[in-house]
């Protein structure tokens, strides 16, 4: 049992190479953590950065071309006649994790928590780390499922292992409340290295109180800035 816990920690505290959001499939740069700076295409469920969306729209406007998805090159489904929902369900049937999670979140926002739990569980089983994060919140709040702190933490850890900075930031808060400050700091350093501002703020606070070393603070500061800079490009900054 002790060895299993050690192996779990080795996996949990390993620095992910990228965030759960991955790269834009067009420009291949890391997607920003701010979801307002990207958009999921309703036709193919690919998340495309605003810079590439803008470049595609500009090209179509100047060339008087038909509007098409910059990735799959198909015309976007029309929301007026239900094409978006129909296309989403087709992608869910094809085991598309992003479409399944998106459907789950739509149900959640409508207050349809049992349906949301069903879709998010399926998305998590398909390897969607964002779905794991939202499942942790459902177990925390008891929405669509009974409250369960163990399952809440399990899904947070799965999301964190997959590179979800907010999940790891939350795990850091959990460890800090248990007075396990060394584990909290580890979580926040990993999260800050992925560009999470909240985790960087916590490391800064811990450093000011002497709970984090100067070396850890400086290294996290450099890695955080490098991660943020990696998501920028002239096209995205328009």
MARTOR-439091 format. One record per atom (N, C-alpha, C): x, y, z; residue in three letters. Coordinates in steps of 0.2 Angstrom, whole numbers, plus 5000, padded with zeros to 4 digits. Atoms other than C-alpha are relative to their C-alpha. Example, Ala and Ser with C-alpha at 12.3 -4.5 7.8 and 13.67 -1.06 7.14 Angstrom:
# residues 2
500449945000ALA;506249785039ALA;500450065000ALA;499649944999SER;506849955036SER;499650055003SER;
This chain:
# residues 238
500449945000UNK;500050005000UNK;500450065000UNK;499649945000UNK;501450125004UNK;500450014993UNK;499749995006UNK;502350084988UNK;499550034994UNK;500549985005UNK;500750114978UNK;499950085001UNK;500149934998UNK;500550284987UNK;500650044997UNK;499449975002UNK;502350324982UNK;500050014992UNK;500150005007UNK;502050274964UNK;499550054997UNK;500549955002UNK;500550384963UNK;500250075001UNK;499649934999UNK;501550534970UNK;500550014994UNK;499549995005UNK;502850504957UNK;499650024994UNK;500449985006UNK;501550514943UNK;499750075001UNK;500349934998UNK;500650664952UNK;500450065000UNK;499549945000UNK;502150774954UNK;500550004994UNK;499650005006UNK;502850744937UNK;499850064996UNK;500249945004UNK;502950904927UNK;499749984993UNK;500350015006UNK;501750894912UNK;500450044994UNK;499749965005UNK;502550944895UNK;499650064998UNK;500449955002UNK;501051054891UNK;499450005004UNK;500650004996UNK;499351104898UNK;499549954997UNK;500650045003UNK;497751004895UNK;499750034994UNK;500349975005UNK;497251124882UNK;500449984993UNK;499750025006UNK;498651074870UNK;500250054995UNK;499849955005UNK;499151164854UNK;499450024995UNK;500549995005UNK;498151254841UNK;500249964994UNK;499850045006UNK;498051134826UNK;500250034994UNK;499849965006UNK;498351274814UNK;500750025000UNK;499349975000UNK;499851374820UNK;500549955005UNK;499650044996UNK;500451234832UNK;500350035006UNK;499849974994UNK;500751354846UNK;499649985006UNK;500450024994UNK;500151314864UNK;499450055000UNK;500649964999UNK;498351374867UNK;500050035006UNK;500049974993UNK;498151504880UNK;499549975005UNK;500450024995UNK;497351464896UNK;499350035000UNK;500649965000UNK;496151604894UNK;499549974994UNK;500550035006UNK;494651514884UNK;499750064996UNK;500249955005UNK;494151684877UNK;500450014994UNK;499549995006UNK;495651684866UNK;500149944995UNK;500050065005UNK;495151524857UNK;499349984999UNK;500750025001UNK;493551444850UNK;500049934998UNK;500150075002UNK;492951264848UNK;499650004993UNK;500450005006UNK;492351234830UNK;499549955001UNK;500650054999UNK;490651154830UNK;500049954995UNK;500050055005UNK;491051054815UNK;500449945001UNK;499550054999UNK;492550964820UNK;500349995007UNK;499849994993UNK;492751004839UNK;500750015001UNK;499349974999UNK;494451074836UNK;500050065003UNK;500049934997UNK;494951214847UNK;500650044997UNK;499649965004UNK;495751354837UNK;500150065003UNK;499849944997UNK;496651504843UNK;499750064996UNK;500349955004UNK;495851674839UNK;500550034995UNK;499649975005UNK;497351724829UNK;499949964993UNK;500250045006UNK;497051584817UNK;499350014997UNK;500749985002UNK;495251614817UNK;499950074996UNK;500049945003UNK;495551794813UNK;500350004993UNK;499750005006UNK;496751754799UNK;499649974994UNK;500450045004UNK;495551634791UNK;499450044998UNK;500549955001UNK;494151764792UNK;500250054995UNK;499749955004UNK;495251894784UNK;500149984993UNK;499850035006UNK;495751784770UNK;499349994996UNK;500650015004UNK;493951734766UNK;499650074998UNK;500349945002UNK;493351914767UNK;500350044994UNK;499749975005UNK;494651984756UNK;500049964993UNK;500150045006UNK;494451844743UNK;499349984998UNK;500750015001UNK;492551844744UNK;499949925000UNK;500050085000UNK;492651654749UNK;499449985004UNK;500550034995UNK;491351544757UNK;500349995006UNK;499850014994UNK;491451534775UNK;500149935002UNK;499850074998UNK;492351374781UNK;500450005006UNK;499650014994UNK;493151304796UNK;500850004998UNK;499350005002UNK;495051334796UNK;500449945000UNK;499750074999UNK;495451154801UNK;499749954995UNK;500350065004UNK;494251034792UNK;499850034993UNK;500249975007UNK;493751154778UNK;499349994998UNK;500750015001UNK;491951114780UNK;499650075002UNK;500449944998UNK;490551254781UNK;499849985007UNK;500350014993UNK;490051274799UNK;499349985000UNK;500750024999UNK;488451194804UNK;499550065002UNK;500449944998UNK;486951314805UNK;499649995006UNK;500350014994UNK;486251334822UNK;499250015000UNK;500749995001UNK;484551394816UNK;499649944999UNK;500450065001UNK;483951224810UNK;500349945004UNK;499850054996UNK;484751124823UNK;500649964998UNK;499450035003UNK;486351074813UNK;500549995005UNK;499450004995UNK;487551114828UNK;499849945004UNK;500150054995UNK;486650994840UNK;500049934996UNK;500050075003UNK;486450854827UNK;500749984999UNK;499350025002UNK;488250864822UNK;500449995007UNK;499750024993UNK;488750864841UNK;499949935002UNK;500250074998UNK;487750704844UNK;500449954996UNK;499650055004UNK;488650624829UNK;500749995002UNK;499350014998UNK;490350664836UNK;500049975007UNK;500150034994UNK;489750604853UNK;500049924999UNK;500150075002UNK;489250434845UNK;500749974997UNK;499450025003UNK;490950434837UNK;500650005005UNK;499550004994UNK;491750444855UNK;500550064999UNK;499649945000UNK;492450624852UNK;500050035007UNK;500049984993UNK;492950674870UNK;499850075001UNK;500149934999UNK;492950864867UNK;499250014999UNK;500749995002UNK;491150854859UNK;499649985006UNK;500450034994UNK;490550744874UNK;500150045006UNK;500049954994UNK;491250864887UNK;499650064999UNK;500349945002UNK;490551014878UNK;499249995001UNK;500750024999UNK;488850924878UNK;499850005008UNK;500150004992UNK;489050894897UNK;500050065003UNK;500049934997UNK;489451074901UNK;499450044998UNK;500649965002UNK;487951134891UNK;499449975005UNK;500550034996UNK;486851014901UNK;500150035007UNK;499849984994UNK;487751074917UNK;499750075001UNK;500249935000UNK;487351264913UNK;499350005000UNK;500749995000UNK;485551224910UNK;499749975007UNK;500250034994UNK;485451134927UNK;499849935000UNK;500250075001UNK;485250964920UNK;500649965002UNK;499450024997UNK;486550894932UNK;500149924999UNK;500050075001UNK;486150704930UNK;500349994992UNK;499850005007UNK;486350724911UNK;500850024999UNK;499349985000UNK;487950824913UNK;500549955003UNK;499650054996UNK;488650694925UNK;500249944995UNK;499950065004UNK;488350554912UNK;500550024994UNK;499549985006UNK;489250654897UNK;500750015003UNK;499349994997UNK;490650714908UNK;500449945002UNK;499750064998UNK;490950544915UNK;500349964993UNK;499850035006UNK;491050474897UNK;500650044997UNK;499449965003UNK;492250614891UNK;500649995004UNK;499450014996UNK;493350584906UNK;500349934999UNK;499750075001UNK;493450394902UNK;500350004993UNK;499649995007UNK;493950454884UNK;500650045000UNK;499449974999UNK;495350544891UNK;500050085000UNK;500049935000UNK;494750724893UNK;500150025007UNK;499849984994UNK;495650804907UNK;499550065003UNK;500449954998UNK;494450954907UNK;499449975003UNK;500550044998UNK;493050834910UNK;500149985008UNK;499850024994UNK;493950764925UNK;499950065005UNK;500049944996UNK;494050944932UNK;499350015002UNK;500749984998UNK;492250974931UNK;499649945004UNK;500350054996UNK;491750804938UNK;500250015008UNK;499749984993UNK;492850854954UNK;499550055003UNK;500449954997UNK;491751004956UNK;499349975001UNK;500650034999UNK;490150904954UNK;500049965006UNK;499950044993UNK;490750784968UNK;500150045006UNK;499949954995UNK;491250934978UNK;499350035002UNK;500649974999UNK;489551014976UNK;499449965001UNK;500550054999UNK;488450864976UNK;499450014994UNK;500549985005UNK;487650914959UNK;500049944995UNK;500150065005UNK;486950764949UNK;500349945003UNK;499650064997UNK;487950644961UNK;500050025008UNK;499949994993UNK;488150624980UNK;500750035001UNK;499349984998UNK;489550724988UNK;500549955002UNK;499550054998UNK;491150624989UNK;500750034999UNK;499449975000UNK;492750704994UNK;500649964997UNK;499450055003UNK;493850554989UNK;499950004992UNK;500050005008UNK;493150554971UNK;500150074998UNK;499849935002UNK;493250744971UNK;500850014999UNK;499249995001UNK;495150734974UNK;500349954995UNK;499850045005UNK;495350584963UNK;500050034993UNK;500149965006UNK;494650684948UNK;500450064999UNK;499649945000UNK;495650834953UNK;500749984998UNK;499350035001UNK;497250724953UNK;500149984993UNK;499950025007UNK;496850654936UNK;500050064995UNK;500049945004UNK;496550824929UNK;500750035000UNK;499449974999UNK;498150884936UNK;500649964997UNK;499550045004UNK;499150744929UNK;500050014993UNK;500149995007UNK;498450784912UNK;500250074998UNK;499849935001UNK;499150964914UNK;499550055001UNK;500549954999UNK;497651054920UNK;500250055006UNK;499749964995UNK;498351204930UNK;499550025005UNK;500549984995UNK;496751254939UNK;499949945005UNK;500150064996UNK;496551074945UNK;500650005005UNK;499450014996UNK;498351074952UNK;500050065005UNK;500149944995UNK;498051254960UNK;499649985006UNK;500550024995UNK;496551184969UNK;500349945005UNK;499750054996UNK;497551034975UNK;500550035005UNK;499649964995UNK;498851154982UNK;499650035006UNK;500449974994UNK;497551244992UNK;499849945005UNK;500250054996UNK;496951074998UNK;500549985005UNK;499450024996UNK;498651025004UNK;500250065005UNK;499849954995UNK;498951195012UNK;499550005006UNK;500550014995UNK;497351175022UNK;500149955005UNK;499850054995UNK;498051015029UNK;500750015003UNK;499449984998UNK;499651105033UNK;500649964997UNK;499550035004UNK;500651005020UNK;500350054995UNK;499849955004UNK;501551155014UNK;500549984994UNK;499550025005UNK;502951065005UNK;499649974993UNK;500450025006UNK;501650974994UNK;499650054996UNK;500349945003UNK;500651134991UNK;500450034996UNK;499549965004UNK;502151224985UNK;500249964994UNK;499950045006UNK;502551074973UNK;499550014995UNK;500649995004UNK;500851084966UNK;500050074996UNK;500049935003UNK;500951274963UNK;500650014996UNK;499449995005UNK;502651264955UNK;499949974994UNK;500250035006UNK;502051144943UNK;499550034996UNK;500549965003UNK;500551244939UNK;500250064997UNK;499749945002UNK;501451404938UNK;500449994994UNK;499650015006UNK;502651324926UNK;499649994993UNK;500450015005UNK;501151294915UNK;499650064998UNK;500349945002UNK;500651474915UNK;499450035005UNK;500549984995UNK;499451484930UNK;500150065004UNK;499949944996UNK;499351654937UNK;499950005008UNK;500250014993UNK;498451604953UNK;500649965004UNK;499550044997UNK;499851474957UNK;500650045001UNK;499549964999UNK;501151604954UNK;499950055006UNK;500149954994UNK;500351724966UNK;500149965007UNK;499950044994UNK;500351584979UNK;500749995002UNK;499350004999UNK;502151554977UNK;500350065002UNK;499749944998UNK;502551734978UNK;499850025008UNK;500249994994UNK;501551744994UNK;500449955005UNK;499650044995UNK;502451595002UNK;500750025000UNK;499349975000UNK;504151664997UNK;500050065005UNK;500049944995UNK;503651825006UNK;500049995007UNK;500150034993UNK;503251725021UNK;500649955002UNK;499450044999UNK;504851625020UNK;499849925000UNK;500250075001UNK;503851465016UNK;500249974993UNK;499750035007UNK;504651444998UNK;500750045000UNK;499349985001UNK;506451464994UNK;500150054994UNK;499949955006UNK;507151604983UNK;500249974994UNK;499950045006UNK;507751474971UNK;499449984997UNK;500650035003UNK;506051394969UNK;499650064997UNK;500449945003UNK;505251574967UNK;500350024994UNK;499749985006UNK;506451624954UNK;499949964994UNK;500150055005UNK;506351464944UNK;499350004998UNK;500750005001UNK;504451474945UNK;499850064996UNK;500149935004UNK;504451654939UNK;500250004993UNK;499750015007UNK;505551614924UNK;499649964996UNK;500450055004UNK;504551464919UNK;499350024999UNK;500749975001UNK;502851554921UNK;500050054995UNK;499949955006UNK;503451694910UNK;500149974993UNK;499850045006UNK;504151574897UNK;499349974997UNK;500650045002UNK;502451474897UNK;499550054997UNK;500549955002UNK;501451634895UNK;500250034993UNK;499749975006UNK;502651704881UNK;499949954994UNK;500150055005UNK;502451534872UNK;499350004996UNK;500650005003UNK;500651564869UNK;499950064995UNK;500149945003UNK;500951734861UNK;500350004993UNK;499849995007UNK;501151784842UNK;499750064998UNK;500349945003UNK;500951934832UNK;499350004997UNK;500750015003UNK;499351864824UNK;499549995006UNK;500450004994UNK;498651824841UNK;499950065004UNK;500149944996UNK;498951994848UNK;499750064996UNK;500449955004UNK;497952084834UNK;499450025004UNK;
